[in-house]
Amino acid sequence: MKKTADITVPRRYHVKKNDQVRVISGAHKGKEGKVLQILTKKARVIVEGVHMIKKAVRPTQINPKGGFEEKEGSIHVSNLKVLASGEKPDKASKAAKSKE
């Protein structure tokens, strides 16, 4: 059994799913993409088209050859800057727009 370090995990992050973000530091600095998934326990984010990794895939009935699959890896949340928010408008702003 592997021991894991106790990490203090913040309750929320400055990025949300579907936000448009830019990488501000690290090996992928300057790249942009959409947030696909947030890994809260690890404080990491998966961004579309950034940090592409190759993963070995076993042969299956669907894919009899197997081979390598290219997919997005995770990036630490502190290395991201939000460009455009992808969240849905809340009920209060919808009600205000409908009255106008």
VENHU-V434609 format. One record per residue. N is the residue number from 0. RES is the residue in one small letter. SS is DSSP state (H for helix, E for strand, - for the rest). PHI is phi in degrees with one decimal (999 if undefined). Layout:
n = [N:N]
res = [RES:RES]
ss = [SS:SS]
phi = [PHI:PHI]
//
This chain:
n = [0:1:2:3:4:5:6:7:8:9:10:11:12:13:14:15:16:17:18:19:20:21:22:23:24:25:26:27:28:29:30:31:32:33:34:35:36:37:38:39:40:41:42:43:44:45:46:47:48:49:50:51:52:53:54:55:56:57:58:59:60:61:62:63:64:65:66:67:68:69:70:71:72:73:74:75:76:77:78:79:80:81:82:83:84:85:86:87:88:89:90:91:92:93:94:95:96:97:98:99]
res = [m:k:k:t:a:d:i:t:v:p:r:r:y:h:v:k:k:n:d:q:v:r:v:i:s:g:a:h:k:g:k:e:g:k:v:l:q:i:l:t:k:k:a:r:v:i:v:e:g:v:h:m:i:k:k:a:v:r:p:t:q:i:n:p:k:g:g:f:e:e:k:e:g:s:i:h:v:s:n:l:k:v:l:a:s:g:e:k:p:d:k:a:s:k:a:a:k:s:k:e]
ss = [-:-:-:-:-:-:-:-:-:-:-:-:-:-:-:-:-:-:-:E:E:E:E:-:-:-:-:-:-:-:-:E:E:E:E:E:E:E:E:-:-:-:-:E:E:E:E:-:-:-:-:E:E:E:E:E:E:-:-:-:-:-:-:-:-:-:E:E:E:E:E:E:-:E:E:E:H:H:H:E:E:E:E:E:-:-:-:-:-:-:H:H:H:H:H:H:H:H:H:-]
phi = [999:-91.2:-83.4:-115.5:-73.4:-73.5:-111.6:-79.1:-104.5:-65.8:-70.2:-146.5:-118.9:-78.6:-110.3:-129.7:-60.4:74.8:-70.3:-90.6:-127.7:-125.2:-80.2:-102.5:-155.8:102.0:-66.1:-107.5:-56.3:96.5:-75.6:-124.6:-177.7:-100.1:-72.0:-93.8:-154.5:-116.8:-98.7:-64.9:-68.4:-101.2:58.9:-128.6:-133.9:-102.1:-113.3:-62.5:79.0:-117.1:57.4:-74.5:-122.0:-102.5:-119.9:-72.1:-119.8:-71.6:-65.7:-132.4:-66.6:-72.2:-123.4:-65.4:-82.1:73.6:110.6:-119.5:-117.8:-99.7:-143.1:-77.5:-97.6:-94.9:-128.6:-65.7:-61.8:-71.7:-90.6:-115.9:-127.2:-77.8:-98.3:-143.5:-80.3:-105.4:-77.5:-79.7:-66.2:-78.5:-62.8:-63.3:-71.8:-65.6:-65.7:-65.0:-68.5:-70.6:-74.2:-75.6]
//
